[in-house]
Amino acid sequence: SIADDLKSVEAKVKSVVEQNAAATVAISDRVGAGSGVIVTKDGLILTAGHVLVTDRNYEVLFPDGRTAIARPLGKNLNVDAGMLKIVGPGDWPVVKLGSSKSLKKGDWLVSLGHSGGFELGRKPPVRTGRLLDRNRYQLMTDAVLIGGDSGGPLFNLDGELVAIHSSIGDSVAENRHVQIEI
């Protein structure tokens, strides 16, 4: 039944959030803010290219209130992809990398980010949506994004990172995400 299907999706969404919220970070340079996601234990962070507006170090804010400093490694504004690396040692929380290639229109996806900016004590807001379309570099979904979500992670229902939030489309129900393969 539809109700059973939705309960199954709900259980999977909860699992995705439990697995990945700790590695979903806010990124700030005092001029602007965005989101990011840690993909290696030594602190490699993926984000949107437009989040990295300066060449200065950035403050990384964790959902539990911890902070770290990260240096930008580079960005490609043509596809809106960027990377930072946390300065100093650490055993940081990470997400599992997936693939966007196997996604089909209508597949459920889970969006995390720090919409509206980081708030101490608030876990990354969770939104769900479905894959609407794709092009060479991006996925289009109806998973709602707002300011501050840029650079945050998009997961499949297996909890694997499949894309990074890039931009809001013509409405908040049509959003673009850079495919993880980029």
MOSUL-V558288 format. One line per field, one symbol per residue. phi: phi as a letter, one per 30 degrees, with the letter a starting at -180 (. if undefined). burial: 1 if it has 24 or more other C-alpha atoms within 12 Angstrom, else 0. A space follows every 50 residues. Layout:
phi = ???
burial = ???
This chain:
phi = .ddddddddedddedededbddccccbbbicbbababdcbedjdccaded dddbcddcdcccedjdbacbcdclabddcicbbbbddjdlcddbccdcbd dddbejddbbcblceijdbejcdeecbcabdcaabecbccbcddbbejde jddbcddcicdcacdcadddbdcbbcbddedd
burial = 00000000100111011011111111111000111111100011111111 11100011111110000111111110001111111100000111111111 00100011111111101100001111111111010011111111111111 11111111111111111100000111111101
